[in-house]
């Protein structure tokens, strides 16, 4: 017992300690790093639909990118991610239309502000798409070709007696590959932009992630809709690393001998993190309802999870209240008391966040199993 306490004291940074500063910087880096994703291609290819699905929005939700059978994007539109405001997707107007000629498109769209580009086509990639890819490459940016509306292709082919799903997908890949020889035969990702749980979305994510700097990889992963257990586990790993930094911040606050300060700050931290994780794991009512429609399992929308969030918050309030009282008493004792207060706060915050993360992740795993998305 004594050994554990000494370990915790050593691990718990006091206010002003450079370890605390590094922890704060790490948290800020993760949640404030910006990513700008350009989504481009010809009009009607499904760009706006993809942007909405990526942000876990339906086409008619508030804040959704406009979709339609006519050209609905007439100027670059920036769409902020609902839970990761530092991640923005840009819906660029269709290239090659009378309003946006291919030879001036890159300049008008200010290509240099984007981290990477998604070039979407619902059929054959055109000369304009290839020209865009070459322009992006010259500007030393990454681009990824997406062949959209694959669900429509599958549906059209199903009526044939000789239909084979894998053969159909292979044919589409081969056709796209031949079409892109002039830009070095890049990988083409097949997607249903309305349902990112299908086809090549995870492979697209892994490819993009491997070509981004580390800090942007993590921001990208946290912004993704939870379309599989694999994506969920990636999110959990990132958030596990954040917990130590948050606990260190809590320890720094605890040494200040102001009644109620530690409790108030810690409750705000716990509440905001639990709420963010709840939404990031797709446990809110809206996400469950959308998932139930995508996988055609209506009972999923009845899996109400808000009581879990409320329970975690209430339990945390009780434990933080007891911890804060002990911290305050300790902080009144010069030097040694501050170290003890920091250790108590660090341990309490760390344990609460680890427990909350585990419970929320376990619930998300259950939902994904029910949805058949393991």
C-alpha contacts under 8 A as a table, 3 or more apart, distances in Angstrom:
res1	aa1	res2	aa2	distance
1	X	4	X	5.20
1	X	5	X	6.40
2	X	5	X	5.19
2	X	6	X	6.28
3	X	6	X	5.18
3	X	7	X	6.19
4	X	7	X	5.08
4	X	8	X	6.20
5	X	8	X	5.08
5	X	9	X	6.15
5	X	343	X	7.89
6	X	9	X	5.04
6	X	10	X	6.17
7	X	10	X	5.15
7	X	11	X	6.09
8	X	11	X	4.96
8	X	12	X	5.93
8	X	343	X	5.74
8	X	346	X	7.82
8	X	347	X	6.98
9	X	12	X	5.21
9	X	13	X	7.92
9	X	339	X	6.59
9	X	340	X	6.82
9	X	342	X	7.44
9	X	343	X	4.88
10	X	13	X	7.39
11	X	343	X	7.81
12	X	248	X	6.23
12	X	251	X	6.39
12	X	339	X	7.96
12	X	342	X	6.05
12	X	343	X	5.28
12	X	346	X	5.87
13	X	17	X	5.90
13	X	19	X	6.20
13	X	20	X	5.86
13	X	248	X	6.09
13	X	251	X	6.49
13	X	252	X	6.65
13	X	342	X	6.98
14	X	17	X	5.53
14	X	20	X	7.23
14	X	251	X	6.31
14	X	252	X	5.05
14	X	255	X	7.02
14	X	338	X	7.51
14	X	339	X	6.65
14	X	342	X	6.10
15	X	20	X	6.97
15	X	251	X	7.34
15	X	252	X	4.09
15	X	253	X	6.83
15	X	255	X	6.72
16	X	20	X	6.92
16	X	21	X	7.34
16	X	252	X	7.43
17	X	20	X	5.42
17	X	21	X	6.75
18	X	21	X	4.95
18	X	22	X	6.19
19	X	22	X	5.09
19	X	23	X	6.21
19	X	248	X	7.96
20	X	23	X	5.03
20	X	24	X	6.25
20	X	245	X	7.53
20	X	248	X	5.71
20	X	249	X	6.15
20	X	252	X	6.93
21	X	24	X	5.14
21	X	25	X	6.18
22	X	25	X	5.02
22	X	26	X	6.10
23	X	26	X	5.08
23	X	27	X	6.39
23	X	244	X	7.68
23	X	245	X	4.36
23	X	246	X	7.21
23	X	248	X	6.61
23	X	249	X	7.12
24	X	27	X	5.27
24	X	28	X	6.21
24	X	245	X	6.45
24	X	246	X	7.56
24	X	249	X	6.70
25	X	28	X	5.07
25	X	29	X	5.91
26	X	29	X	5.05
26	X	30	X	6.29
26	X	242	X	7.82
26	X	245	X	7.15
27	X	30	X	5.29
27	X	31	X	6.31
27	X	242	X	6.46
27	X	245	X	6.69
27	X	246	X	7.54
28	X	31	X	5.34
28	X	32	X	5.48
28	X	33	X	7.77
29	X	32	X	5.39
29	X	33	X	5.53
29	X	215	X	7.28
30	X	33	X	5.94
30	X	215	X	6.49
30	X	216	X	7.99
30	X	218	X	6.99
30	X	219	X	6.19
31	X	84	X	7.28
31	X	86	X	7.19
31	X	219	X	6.91
32	X	86	X	5.79
33	X	86	X	6.28
33	X	215	X	7.25
33	X	216	X	6.75
33	X	219	X	7.02
34	X	86	X	4.73
34	X	87	X	5.69
34	X	88	X	7.78
34	X	216	X	7.55
34	X	219	X	7.98
35	X	86	X	6.51
35	X	87	X	4.84
35	X	88	X	6.17
35	X	114	X	7.71
35	X	115	X	6.36
35	X	216	X	6.85
35	X	219	X	7.72
35	X	220	X	7.52
36	X	87	X	6.26
36	X	88	X	5.00
36	X	89	X	5.89
36	X	90	X	7.16
36	X	113	X	7.26
36	X	114	X	4.99
36	X	115	X	5.46
36	X	116	X	7.37
37	X	87	X	7.96
37	X	88	X	6.26
37	X	89	X	4.71
37	X	90	X	5.96
37	X	114	X	5.83
37	X	115	X	5.98
37	X	116	X	5.61
37	X	117	X	6.08
37	X	118	X	7.60
38	X	89	X	6.02
38	X	90	X	4.82
38	X	91	X	6.56
38	X	92	X	6.90
38	X	114	X	6.13
38	X	115	X	7.75
38	X	116	X	6.35
38	X	117	X	4.73
38	X	118	X	6.18
39	X	47	X	6.15
39	X	51	X	7.78
39	X	89	X	7.07
39	X	90	X	5.88
39	X	91	X	5.33
39	X	92	X	6.05
39	X	117	X	5.92
39	X	118	X	4.84
39	X	119	X	6.22
39	X	120	X	7.31
40	X	47	X	6.63
40	X	91	X	6.67
40	X	92	X	5.25
40	X	93	X	6.98
40	X	94	X	6.65
40	X	95	X	7.62
40	X	117	X	7.17
40	X	118	X	6.12
40	X	119	X	5.02
40	X	120	X	6.20
41	X	45	X	6.88
41	X	47	X	7.41
41	X	92	X	7.91
41	X	93	X	7.85
41	X	94	X	5.54
41	X	95	X	6.08
41	X	119	X	5.11
41	X	120	X	5.00
41	X	121	X	6.15
41	X	129	X	6.41
42	X	45	X	5.99
42	X	93	X	7.88
42	X	94	X	4.37
42	X	95	X	5.39
42	X	96	X	7.08
42	X	120	X	7.39
42	X	121	X	6.64
42	X	129	X	7.74
43	X	46	X	7.93
43	X	70	X	7.91
43	X	71	X	5.85
43	X	93	X	7.07
43	X	94	X	4.35
43	X	95	X	7.24
43	X	97	X	7.90
44	X	47	X	7.46
44	X	68	X	7.60
44	X	69	X	6.50
44	X	70	X	7.09
44	X	71	X	6.76
44	X	94	X	7.98
44	X	122	X	7.89
45	X	120	X	6.11
45	X	121	X	5.05
45	X	122	X	4.90
45	X	148	X	6.81
46	X	49	X	5.16
46	X	50	X	6.18
46	X	67	X	7.94
46	X	120	X	7.20
46	X	121	X	7.72
46	X	122	X	7.36
46	X	148	X	6.83
46	X	149	X	7.69
46	X	193	X	6.57
47	X	50	X	5.23
47	X	51	X	6.39
47	X	91	X	6.70
47	X	120	X	6.57
48	X	51	X	5.09
48	X	52	X	6.30
48	X	65	X	5.34
48	X	66	X	6.32
48	X	67	X	5.75
48	X	91	X	6.37
49	X	52	X	5.20
49	X	53	X	6.22
49	X	59	X	6.65
49	X	65	X	7.31
49	X	67	X	6.50
49	X	193	X	5.94
49	X	194	X	6.23
50	X	53	X	5.11
50	X	54	X	6.02
50	X	193	X	4.69
50	X	194	X	6.58
51	X	54	X	5.19
51	X	55	X	6.39
51	X	65	X	6.93
51	X	79	X	7.97
51	X	89	X	6.65
51	X	91	X	7.41
52	X	55	X	5.22
52	X	56	X	6.13
52	X	57	X	4.90
52	X	58	X	6.18
52	X	59	X	6.33
52	X	64	X	5.78
52	X	65	X	6.23
53	X	56	X	4.76
53	X	57	X	5.57
53	X	58	X	6.79
53	X	193	X	6.77
53	X	194	X	5.97
53	X	195	X	7.07
53	X	196	X	6.99
53	X	225	X	7.99
54	X	57	X	7.57
54	X	196	X	7.67
54	X	224	X	6.45
54	X	225	X	6.26
55	X	81	X	5.80
55	X	82	X	6.83
55	X	223	X	7.55
55	X	224	X	7.28
55	X	225	X	6.80
56	X	225	X	6.02
56	X	287	X	7.23
57	X	61	X	6.14
57	X	64	X	6.44
58	X	61	X	5.31
58	X	64	X	6.98
59	X	64	X	5.73
59	X	65	X	6.86
59	X	66	X	6.93
59	X	67	X	6.73
60	X	64	X	6.44
61	X	64	X	5.44
63	X	79	X	7.70
64	X	79	X	7.87
65	X	79	X	7.33
65	X	91	X	7.69
66	X	72	X	6.29
66	X	73	X	7.35
67	X	72	X	6.22
68	X	71	X	7.06
68	X	72	X	6.26
69	X	72	X	7.98
71	X	74	X	7.21
71	X	94	X	7.71
73	X	76	X	7.31
73	X	77	X	7.57
73	X	91	X	7.21
73	X	92	X	6.89
73	X	93	X	5.01
73	X	94	X	7.34
74	X	93	X	5.45
75	X	92	X	6.61
75	X	93	X	5.69
76	X	90	X	6.47
76	X	91	X	5.75
76	X	92	X	4.62
76	X	93	X	6.18
76	X	109	X	6.98
77	X	90	X	5.42
77	X	91	X	5.04
77	X	92	X	6.49
78	X	88	X	6.43
78	X	89	X	5.92
78	X	90	X	4.55
78	X	91	X	6.50
79	X	88	X	5.51
79	X	89	X	5.22
79	X	90	X	6.12
79	X	91	X	7.69
80	X	84	X	7.67
80	X	85	X	5.50
80	X	86	X	7.32
80	X	87	X	6.18
80	X	88	X	4.58
80	X	89	X	6.56
81	X	84	X	5.17
81	X	85	X	5.15
81	X	86	X	7.38
81	X	87	X	5.64
81	X	88	X	5.97
81	X	89	X	7.62
81	X	223	X	7.09
82	X	85	X	6.22
83	X	223	X	7.12
83	X	276	X	7.07
83	X	279	X	7.51
83	X	280	X	7.26
84	X	87	X	5.68
84	X	219	X	7.84
84	X	222	X	7.52
84	X	223	X	5.90
85	X	88	X	7.10
87	X	219	X	7.49
87	X	220	X	7.44
87	X	223	X	7.22
92	X	109	X	7.44
93	X	100	X	7.50
94	X	97	X	6.38
94	X	100	X	7.26
95	X	100	X	5.73
95	X	101	X	6.43
95	X	102	X	5.87
95	X	105	X	6.85
95	X	128	X	6.78
95	X	129	X	7.95
96	X	99	X	7.94
96	X	100	X	5.82
96	X	101	X	4.93
96	X	102	X	5.16
96	X	128	X	6.41
97	X	100	X	5.25
97	X	101	X	6.19
98	X	101	X	6.36
100	X	104	X	7.41
100	X	105	X	6.08
101	X	104	X	5.84
101	X	105	X	5.93
102	X	105	X	5.12
102	X	106	X	7.85
102	X	128	X	6.13
102	X	131	X	7.65
102	X	132	X	7.78
103	X	106	X	7.61
104	X	107	X	5.65
104	X	108	X	6.31
105	X	108	X	5.20
105	X	109	X	6.08
106	X	109	X	5.31
106	X	110	X	6.14
106	X	111	X	5.64
106	X	132	X	7.54
106	X	135	X	7.25
107	X	110	X	5.19
107	X	111	X	6.75
110	X	113	X	6.29
111	X	114	X	5.96
111	X	136	X	7.51
112	X	139	X	7.22
114	X	117	X	7.25
115	X	141	X	6.76
115	X	142	X	7.50
116	X	141	X	5.81
116	X	142	X	4.96
116	X	143	X	5.71
117	X	136	X	7.95
117	X	141	X	7.67
117	X	142	X	6.34
117	X	143	X	4.55
117	X	144	X	6.31
118	X	143	X	5.77
118	X	144	X	4.97
118	X	145	X	6.06
118	X	146	X	6.79
119	X	129	X	7.10
119	X	143	X	7.02
119	X	144	X	6.04
119	X	145	X	4.90
119	X	146	X	5.95
120	X	145	X	6.07
120	X	146	X	4.69
120	X	147	X	5.94
120	X	148	X	6.51
121	X	124	X	6.81
121	X	125	X	6.06
121	X	145	X	7.85
121	X	146	X	6.35
121	X	147	X	5.14
121	X	148	X	5.87
122	X	147	X	5.59
122	X	148	X	4.69
122	X	149	X	5.77
122	X	150	X	7.96
123	X	147	X	6.97
123	X	148	X	7.68
124	X	176	X	6.85
124	X	179	X	7.20
125	X	129	X	5.93
125	X	130	X	7.26
125	X	176	X	7.17
125	X	179	X	6.51
125	X	180	X	7.45
126	X	129	X	5.15
126	X	130	X	6.46
127	X	130	X	5.08
127	X	131	X	6.05
128	X	131	X	5.02
128	X	132	X	6.13
129	X	132	X	5.07
129	X	133	X	6.29
130	X	133	X	5.04
130	X	134	X	6.31
130	X	180	X	7.24
130	X	182	X	7.59
130	X	183	X	6.84
131	X	134	X	5.18
131	X	135	X	6.21
132	X	135	X	5.07
132	X	136	X	6.12
133	X	136	X	5.12
133	X	137	X	6.11
133	X	143	X	6.75
133	X	183	X	7.23
134	X	137	X	5.07
134	X	138	X	6.23
134	X	183	X	6.89
135	X	138	X	5.17
135	X	139	X	6.51
136	X	139	X	5.14
136	X	140	X	6.54
136	X	141	X	5.60
136	X	142	X	7.09
136	X	143	X	7.01
137	X	140	X	5.02
137	X	141	X	5.67
137	X	142	X	6.78
137	X	143	X	7.64
138	X	141	X	7.64
144	X	186	X	7.78
144	X	187	X	7.43
144	X	188	X	7.17
144	X	189	X	7.82
145	X	186	X	7.57
145	X	187	X	7.00
145	X	188	X	5.06
145	X	189	X	6.30
146	X	188	X	5.73
146	X	189	X	4.81
146	X	190	X	5.92
146	X	191	X	6.77
147	X	150	X	7.18
147	X	188	X	6.70
147	X	189	X	6.05
147	X	190	X	4.93
147	X	191	X	6.20
148	X	190	X	6.11
148	X	191	X	4.96
148	X	192	X	5.70
148	X	193	X	6.30
149	X	152	X	5.38
149	X	153	X	6.81
149	X	191	X	6.50
149	X	192	X	5.09
149	X	193	X	6.73
150	X	153	X	5.02
150	X	154	X	6.24
150	X	190	X	6.42
150	X	191	X	5.89
150	X	192	X	5.56
151	X	154	X	5.13
151	X	155	X	6.15
151	X	191	X	7.92
151	X	192	X	5.82
152	X	155	X	5.05
152	X	156	X	6.15
153	X	156	X	5.17
153	X	157	X	6.27
154	X	157	X	5.20
154	X	158	X	6.12
154	X	165	X	7.01
154	X	168	X	7.30
155	X	158	X	5.31
155	X	159	X	7.61
156	X	159	X	6.59
157	X	160	X	5.78
157	X	163	X	6.21
157	X	168	X	7.75
158	X	161	X	7.68
158	X	163	X	5.62
158	X	164	X	7.94
159	X	163	X	7.32
160	X	163	X	5.28
163	X	167	X	7.94
163	X	168	X	7.51
164	X	167	X	5.32
164	X	168	X	6.16
165	X	168	X	5.17
165	X	169	X	6.31
166	X	169	X	5.10
166	X	170	X	6.06
167	X	170	X	5.04
167	X	171	X	6.14
168	X	171	X	5.13
168	X	172	X	6.36
169	X	172	X	5.14
169	X	173	X	6.25
170	X	173	X	5.08
170	X	174	X	6.11
171	X	174	X	5.06
171	X	175	X	6.07
172	X	175	X	5.13
172	X	176	X	6.16
173	X	176	X	5.20
173	X	177	X	6.04
173	X	188	X	6.82
173	X	190	X	7.89
174	X	177	X	5.02
174	X	178	X	6.30
175	X	178	X	5.34
175	X	179	X	6.32
176	X	179	X	4.93
176	X	180	X	6.38
176	X	188	X	7.04
177	X	180	X	5.25
177	X	181	X	6.53
177	X	185	X	5.78
177	X	186	X	7.38
177	X	187	X	7.66
177	X	188	X	7.28
178	X	181	X	5.62
178	X	185	X	7.55
179	X	182	X	7.90
180	X	183	X	5.70
180	X	184	X	6.90
180	X	185	X	5.33
180	X	186	X	7.02
181	X	184	X	5.33
181	X	185	X	4.76
182	X	185	X	7.21
183	X	186	X	6.99
189	X	200	X	5.58
189	X	201	X	7.36
189	X	203	X	7.74
189	X	204	X	6.39
190	X	199	X	6.05
190	X	200	X	5.38
190	X	201	X	7.65
191	X	195	X	7.97
191	X	196	X	7.00
191	X	198	X	6.89
191	X	199	X	5.58
191	X	200	X	5.89
191	X	201	X	6.44
192	X	195	X	5.37
192	X	196	X	6.30
192	X	198	X	6.57
192	X	199	X	7.16
193	X	196	X	6.16
195	X	198	X	6.03
195	X	294	X	6.59
196	X	199	X	7.54
196	X	201	X	5.84
196	X	227	X	6.75
197	X	201	X	6.97
197	X	227	X	4.98
197	X	228	X	7.10
197	X	373	X	7.74
198	X	201	X	6.93
200	X	203	X	5.26
200	X	204	X	6.15
201	X	204	X	5.05
201	X	205	X	6.28
202	X	205	X	5.02
202	X	206	X	6.22
202	X	231	X	7.93
203	X	206	X	5.13
203	X	207	X	6.18
204	X	207	X	5.18
204	X	208	X	6.20
205	X	208	X	5.21
205	X	209	X	5.94
206	X	209	X	5.06
206	X	210	X	6.15
207	X	210	X	5.30
207	X	211	X	6.72
208	X	211	X	5.37
208	X	212	X	6.46
209	X	212	X	5.33
209	X	217	X	5.23
209	X	220	X	7.64
210	X	217	X	7.77
212	X	216	X	6.13
212	X	217	X	5.75
213	X	216	X	5.45
213	X	217	X	6.20
214	X	217	X	5.05
214	X	218	X	6.66
215	X	218	X	5.58
215	X	219	X	6.69
216	X	219	X	5.09
216	X	220	X	6.06
217	X	220	X	5.19
217	X	221	X	6.26
218	X	221	X	5.13
218	X	222	X	6.25
218	X	238	X	6.79
219	X	222	X	5.28
219	X	223	X	6.38
220	X	223	X	5.25
220	X	224	X	6.60
221	X	224	X	5.38
221	X	231	X	7.46
221	X	234	X	7.15
221	X	235	X	6.40
222	X	235	X	5.83
222	X	280	X	6.96
223	X	280	X	7.50
224	X	231	X	7.84
225	X	280	X	7.47
225	X	281	X	7.91
225	X	282	X	7.35
226	X	229	X	7.53
226	X	231	X	5.99
226	X	232	X	5.87
226	X	280	X	7.58
226	X	281	X	6.18
226	X	282	X	6.36
227	X	231	X	6.79
227	X	232	X	7.94
227	X	373	X	7.02
228	X	231	X	5.50
228	X	232	X	6.46
228	X	368	X	6.77
228	X	373	X	5.24
228	X	374	X	5.89
229	X	232	X	4.94
229	X	233	X	6.12
229	X	365	X	6.61
229	X	368	X	6.70
229	X	373	X	6.83
229	X	374	X	5.31
230	X	233	X	5.26
230	X	234	X	6.37
230	X	374	X	7.84
231	X	234	X	5.11
231	X	235	X	6.40
232	X	235	X	5.18
232	X	236	X	6.32
232	X	281	X	6.82
232	X	361	X	7.72
232	X	364	X	7.86
232	X	365	X	7.88
233	X	236	X	4.97
233	X	237	X	6.27
234	X	237	X	5.30
234	X	238	X	6.55
235	X	238	X	5.27
235	X	239	X	6.29
236	X	239	X	5.15
236	X	240	X	6.07
236	X	357	X	7.63
236	X	361	X	7.20
237	X	240	X	5.19
237	X	241	X	6.73
238	X	241	X	5.47
238	X	242	X	6.74
239	X	242	X	4.95
239	X	243	X	6.52
240	X	243	X	5.45
240	X	244	X	7.63
240	X	354	X	7.38
240	X	357	X	7.93
241	X	244	X	6.18
241	X	245	X	7.46
242	X	245	X	5.36
242	X	246	X	6.34
243	X	246	X	5.11
243	X	247	X	6.11
243	X	350	X	6.22
243	X	353	X	6.50
243	X	354	X	7.18
244	X	247	X	5.15
244	X	248	X	6.20
244	X	350	X	6.52
245	X	248	X	5.04
245	X	249	X	6.38
246	X	249	X	5.09
246	X	250	X	6.33
246	X	349	X	7.71
246	X	350	X	7.72
247	X	250	X	5.00
247	X	251	X	6.26
247	X	345	X	7.37
247	X	346	X	4.79
247	X	347	X	7.27
247	X	349	X	5.24
247	X	350	X	5.23
248	X	251	X	5.03
248	X	252	X	6.37
248	X	346	X	5.93
249	X	252	X	5.13
249	X	253	X	6.51
250	X	253	X	5.23
250	X	254	X	6.28
250	X	262	X	7.44
250	X	265	X	7.78
250	X	266	X	6.50
250	X	342	X	7.69
250	X	345	X	6.05
250	X	346	X	6.08
250	X	349	X	6.95
251	X	254	X	5.12
251	X	255	X	7.00
251	X	341	X	7.34
251	X	342	X	4.19
251	X	343	X	6.63
251	X	344	X	7.72
251	X	345	X	5.09
251	X	346	X	4.87
252	X	255	X	6.03
252	X	256	X	7.85
252	X	342	X	6.42
253	X	256	X	5.85
253	X	261	X	7.68
253	X	262	X	5.97
253	X	265	X	7.89
253	X	342	X	7.88
254	X	257	X	7.53
254	X	261	X	7.87
254	X	262	X	5.33
254	X	324	X	7.71
254	X	327	X	6.27
254	X	328	X	7.45
254	X	331	X	7.56
254	X	338	X	7.75
254	X	341	X	5.83
254	X	342	X	5.51
254	X	345	X	6.24
255	X	327	X	7.53
255	X	328	X	7.89
255	X	331	X	5.54
255	X	338	X	4.95
255	X	339	X	7.49
255	X	341	X	5.91
255	X	342	X	5.96
256	X	261	X	7.86
256	X	262	X	7.95
256	X	331	X	6.84
257	X	328	X	5.94
257	X	331	X	5.47
257	X	332	X	6.37
258	X	261	X	5.65
258	X	262	X	7.84
258	X	328	X	7.34
259	X	262	X	7.61
259	X	328	X	6.60
260	X	263	X	5.31
260	X	264	X	5.98
260	X	324	X	7.34
261	X	264	X	5.29
261	X	265	X	6.13
262	X	265	X	5.32
262	X	266	X	5.94
262	X	324	X	5.95
263	X	266	X	5.18
263	X	267	X	6.01
263	X	320	X	6.14
263	X	321	X	6.14
263	X	324	X	5.43
264	X	267	X	5.33
264	X	268	X	6.31
265	X	268	X	5.18
265	X	269	X	6.22
266	X	269	X	5.00
266	X	270	X	6.06
266	X	320	X	7.21
266	X	349	X	7.57
267	X	270	X	5.17
267	X	271	X	5.87
267	X	316	X	7.62
267	X	317	X	6.66
267	X	320	X	7.36
268	X	271	X	5.22
268	X	272	X	6.05
269	X	272	X	5.37
269	X	273	X	6.12
270	X	273	X	5.25
270	X	274	X	5.98
270	X	313	X	7.44
270	X	316	X	7.59
270	X	353	X	7.15
271	X	274	X	5.37
271	X	275	X	6.09
271	X	313	X	6.39
272	X	275	X	5.24
272	X	276	X	6.07
273	X	276	X	5.06
273	X	277	X	6.11
274	X	277	X	5.19
274	X	278	X	6.01
274	X	309	X	6.99
274	X	312	X	7.96
274	X	313	X	7.84
274	X	353	X	7.99
274	X	356	X	6.96
274	X	357	X	7.61
275	X	278	X	5.03
275	X	279	X	6.44
275	X	309	X	7.20
276	X	279	X	5.37
276	X	280	X	6.00
277	X	280	X	4.80
277	X	281	X	5.95
277	X	357	X	7.48
277	X	360	X	7.41
278	X	281	X	5.51
278	X	282	X	6.58
278	X	283	X	5.52
278	X	284	X	6.60
278	X	309	X	7.25
278	X	360	X	6.60
279	X	282	X	5.10
279	X	283	X	5.88
279	X	284	X	5.74
280	X	283	X	7.79
281	X	360	X	7.61
281	X	361	X	7.09
281	X	364	X	6.03
282	X	287	X	5.23
282	X	288	X	6.64
282	X	364	X	7.13
283	X	287	X	6.42
283	X	288	X	6.28
283	X	305	X	6.18
283	X	306	X	7.97
283	X	363	X	7.89
283	X	364	X	6.58
284	X	287	X	5.52
284	X	288	X	6.34
284	X	304	X	7.79
284	X	305	X	6.71
284	X	306	X	6.96
285	X	288	X	5.19
285	X	289	X	6.11
285	X	301	X	6.84
285	X	304	X	6.56
285	X	305	X	7.51
285	X	306	X	7.99
286	X	289	X	5.16
286	X	290	X	6.21
287	X	290	X	5.14
287	X	291	X	6.10
288	X	291	X	5.06
288	X	292	X	6.10
288	X	300	X	6.13
288	X	301	X	5.03
288	X	303	X	7.48
289	X	292	X	5.13
289	X	293	X	6.52
289	X	298	X	7.89
289	X	300	X	6.84
289	X	301	X	4.41
290	X	293	X	5.28
290	X	294	X	6.36
290	X	301	X	7.88
291	X	294	X	5.06
291	X	295	X	6.20
291	X	300	X	7.39
291	X	301	X	7.78
291	X	371	X	7.70
292	X	295	X	5.54
292	X	296	X	5.61
292	X	297	X	4.86
292	X	298	X	5.11
292	X	299	X	7.03
292	X	300	X	5.16
292	X	301	X	5.85
292	X	371	X	7.51
293	X	296	X	4.95
293	X	297	X	6.60
293	X	298	X	6.66
294	X	297	X	7.96
295	X	371	X	6.36
295	X	372	X	7.93
297	X	300	X	6.02
297	X	371	X	7.02
298	X	301	X	6.08
298	X	302	X	7.79
299	X	302	X	5.45
299	X	303	X	7.20
300	X	303	X	5.45
300	X	367	X	7.52
300	X	370	X	7.56
300	X	371	X	7.47
301	X	304	X	7.23
304	X	307	X	7.42
305	X	308	X	5.49
305	X	309	X	7.06
306	X	309	X	5.19
306	X	310	X	6.30
307	X	310	X	4.97
307	X	311	X	5.97
308	X	311	X	5.08
308	X	312	X	6.20
308	X	360	X	7.90
309	X	312	X	5.24
309	X	313	X	6.30
310	X	313	X	5.18
310	X	314	X	6.21
311	X	314	X	5.19
311	X	315	X	6.14
312	X	315	X	5.27
312	X	316	X	6.06
312	X	356	X	6.54
313	X	316	X	5.07
313	X	317	X	6.20
314	X	317	X	5.12
314	X	318	X	6.61
315	X	318	X	5.41
315	X	319	X	6.48
316	X	319	X	5.20
316	X	320	X	5.84
316	X	352	X	6.64
317	X	320	X	5.18
317	X	321	X	5.91
318	X	321	X	5.20
318	X	322	X	6.48
319	X	322	X	5.33
319	X	323	X	6.12
319	X	348	X	7.62
320	X	323	X	4.88
320	X	324	X	5.84
320	X	348	X	7.18
320	X	349	X	7.92
321	X	324	X	5.18
321	X	325	X	6.41
322	X	325	X	5.38
322	X	326	X	6.59
323	X	326	X	5.28
323	X	327	X	6.12
323	X	344	X	6.73
323	X	345	X	6.67
323	X	348	X	7.03
324	X	327	X	4.94
324	X	328	X	6.09
324	X	345	X	7.45
325	X	328	X	5.25
325	X	329	X	6.45
326	X	329	X	5.27
326	X	330	X	6.22
326	X	341	X	7.25
326	X	344	X	7.85
327	X	330	X	5.08
327	X	331	X	6.01
327	X	340	X	7.40
327	X	341	X	4.28
327	X	342	X	7.38
327	X	344	X	6.62
327	X	345	X	6.97
328	X	331	X	5.07
328	X	332	X	6.64
328	X	341	X	7.09
329	X	332	X	5.56
329	X	333	X	7.50
329	X	337	X	7.90
330	X	333	X	5.63
330	X	337	X	4.30
330	X	338	X	6.25
330	X	340	X	6.26
330	X	341	X	5.39
331	X	334	X	7.03
331	X	337	X	4.86
331	X	338	X	4.70
331	X	340	X	7.72
331	X	341	X	5.84
332	X	337	X	6.46
332	X	338	X	7.66
333	X	336	X	6.53
333	X	337	X	4.41
333	X	338	X	6.91
334	X	337	X	5.65
334	X	338	X	6.61
335	X	338	X	5.27
335	X	339	X	6.48
336	X	339	X	5.20
336	X	340	X	6.31
337	X	340	X	5.08
337	X	341	X	6.08
338	X	341	X	5.03
338	X	342	X	6.14
339	X	342	X	5.20
339	X	343	X	6.23
340	X	343	X	5.06
340	X	344	X	6.21
341	X	344	X	5.24
341	X	345	X	6.19
342	X	345	X	5.18
342	X	346	X	5.93
343	X	346	X	5.14
343	X	347	X	6.11
344	X	347	X	5.38
344	X	348	X	6.10
345	X	348	X	5.23
345	X	349	X	6.02
346	X	349	X	5.42
346	X	350	X	6.00
347	X	350	X	5.17
347	X	351	X	6.04
348	X	351	X	5.32
348	X	352	X	6.12
349	X	352	X	5.20
349	X	353	X	6.11
350	X	353	X	5.37
350	X	354	X	6.09
351	X	354	X	5.17
351	X	355	X	6.05
352	X	355	X	5.19
352	X	356	X	6.05
353	X	356	X	5.02
353	X	357	X	5.92
354	X	357	X	5.18
354	X	358	X	6.15
355	X	358	X	5.21
355	X	359	X	6.24
356	X	359	X	5.21
356	X	360	X	6.13
357	X	360	X	5.30
357	X	361	X	5.94
358	X	361	X	5.15
358	X	362	X	5.97
359	X	362	X	5.14
359	X	363	X	6.30
360	X	363	X	5.18
360	X	364	X	6.26
361	X	364	X	4.98
361	X	365	X	6.18
362	X	365	X	5.07
362	X	366	X	6.36
363	X	366	X	5.11
363	X	367	X	6.35
364	X	367	X	5.07
364	X	368	X	6.25
365	X	368	X	5.13
365	X	369	X	6.19
366	X	369	X	5.10
366	X	370	X	6.21
367	X	370	X	5.07
367	X	371	X	6.18
368	X	371	X	4.93
368	X	372	X	6.14
368	X	373	X	5.15
368	X	374	X	6.14
369	X	372	X	5.05
369	X	373	X	5.96
369	X	374	X	5.67
370	X	373	X	7.76
